[in-house]
C-alpha cells in the first residue's frame, strides 16, 4: 500500500513538472510571437521612422524575455528528466520482481 502511495505521489509530481514545462514553453512562444507581431506592425506602419525607432528600442527587452524563457525551458527539462526517473523507480518498486524486469526492458 505504501509503495502504491509513493507511486501516486511521484506520478502527481511528474504531472506538475510537465504542466510547468508546458507553461514555460507557452511563455517562450508568446515572447517570440510578440516580436513577430511587432515586426509586422512596423512593416504596416504609415509612420515608419517612429515605428522602427520604437521597435529597435524595444527589441533588446523582447530578446531578453525570450532568453529568460529559454533558460527556464532548459531548467524545467532537467526537472522533467529527474521527475520521470524518480517515477520510473517508484513504478518499478511497486511491481512484483518479475514484472519489474519486464518494465525495465520496455523503457
C-alpha positions, -999 to 999 in steps of 0.1 A, spaced: 0 0 0 28 24 9 46 17 -25 14 25 -44 10 58 -25 46 66 -33 39 58 -69 9 81 -69 29 109 -53 56 105 -79 31 105 -107 15 136 -94 49 153 -91 57 143 -127 24 158 -139 31 190 -120 65 193 -137 50 186 -171 24 213 -166 52 237 -157 71 226 -188 40 234 -209 36 268 -193 73 277 -198 71 266 -234 40 288 -239 57 317 -224 86 314 -248 63 310 -278 43 341 -268 75 361 -264 86 351 -299 51 359 -312 53 394 -298 84 401 -318 68 388 -350 37 409 -343 58 440 -336 78 434 -369 45 431 -388 32 463 -372 64 482 -382 60 470 -418 24 481 -419 30 514 -402 25 547 -420 49 564 -396 77 540 -404 105 561 -388 89 563 -354 77 527 -356 112 514 -365 128 535 -337 103 522 -312 108 487 -324 146 490 -322 144 504 -287 120 477 -275 138 447 -292 165 442 -266 138 438 -239 119 414 -261 150 393 -268 158 393 -231 123 379 -224 129 351 -250 163 343 -235 148 342 -200 121 318 -212 147 296 -229 167 294 -197 135 284 -179 129 257 -206 164 243 -201 159 242 -163 125 226 -165 138 200 -189 162 188 -162 133 188 -137 112 167 -161 140 142 -165 146 139 -128 108 136 -120 104 109 -148 134 89 -134 120 90 -99 86 80 -112 101 50 -130 120 40 -99 88 42 -78 68 23 -105 94 -5 -106 95 -7 -68 57 -12 -68 58 -41 -93 64 -77 -84 100 -85 -92 93 -105 -124 72 -76 -138 99 -51 -127 124 -67 -151 98 -66 -180 90 -30 -171 127 -20 -172 130 -37 -206 101 -17 -220 118 17 -214 
